Amino acid sequence: MVKNKFNDIIISSEKTNKILFNKIFDANSNIIIEDRLNNIANLIYKKVDCISLPEIINHKTIKDYDYLQIPYLGNQIAIIFNNTDINQLILTKKQVYDILTGKITNWNQISSKYNDKKITIFYNIKNSSLNFALKKCYNKLPFNIIGNKVFNNYELKQKVINTNGSISFINFSDISKKHKYVHTIKKNDTLSYLAYKYNIKIDKLIKLNNIVNTNKINIGDKLIILNNINFGIAFIKNNNDILTYPEINSWNMYLEQINFNDELLEGINSNPINENTYPFNYFTWIIFDKKKKNKMFKLFNYLLSQEIQKKLIDYGFFPLNDKIKNDIIKKLGDI
């Protein structure tokens, strides 16, 4: 659990949020990391004031214990790969499902352009919430991942890097916070020059920064660079044949389809099947007893402040938009 600078509030969280809590709560000690089920148990048995999970708890549990759950940041799940025969991997959402559940086992089943090569899948068995979040993106489809288990993100990335023909998935924050660099456009800069300079494929540079006119970049503009990555990040083709990619613009498009005006703030459709943007998105939530609303109100004012929401990007996460933040503050005032 985390005893943060709100010293009268104790938060229990998973390991994936440890670094984030250290930064935004200035917590340097008293951190006990729990897995998903123990976090929920800590809340039910009143060992903590609230818990942080990258998922929602089902309606029955919420209603039985009179809890409220509120999102405070977002993330996207990146599909990563290593295939020396492929410069750019394009998948549909269904193909990702078929690969991870063992229905597609060879690269030439994805496309006849790809060589006859076995697909090797790795996934982090310890990151239960990430696995749960990915499964939620497919609503109620049965989802049993068929692949090789690893036990942390470092091992997962190394396995992908060292295994030709491999595919996996990981939080985009676990990539961007380590490899992100912001370049300010200078005189005579071109996209091709920047792609060469930072060893990044030009199509990824264009997609990551939502560049519409590739012939026009302005001095002073800032471009996000993801460099020094020794594996590929797949594009996901939606039903409109638009290539999507994990980045801030696709996250913002996702937020536009979210409505948190329902009774429990669970979201009328907290993970919409979005045909116009990247499909693998999820929120991280704080869940707490409604009786502790007054104590939690100051925490959420802090978490939803412009200062903290802006910092989330530096830590590799995605902020909420103003509409959702206003929905949250209104809901806290109503209970």
Secondary structure, 3 states (H helix, E strand, C coil): CEECCCCCCEEEECHHHHHHHHHHCCCCCCCCECCHHHHHHHHHCCCCCEEEECCCCCHHHHHHHCEEEEEEEEEEEEEEEECCCCCCCEEEHHHHHHHHCCCCCEHHHHCCCCCCCECEEEEECCCHHHHHHHHHCCCCCCCCCCCEEECCHHHHHHHHHHCCCEEEEEECHHHHHHHEEEEECCCCCCHHHHHHHCCCCHHHHHHHCCCCCCCCCCCCCEEEEECCCCCEECEEECCCCCEECCCHHHHHHHHCCCCCCCCCCCCCCCCCCCCCCCCCEEEEEEEEEHHHHHHHHHHHHHHCCHHHHHHHHHCCCECCCHHHHHHHHHHHHHC
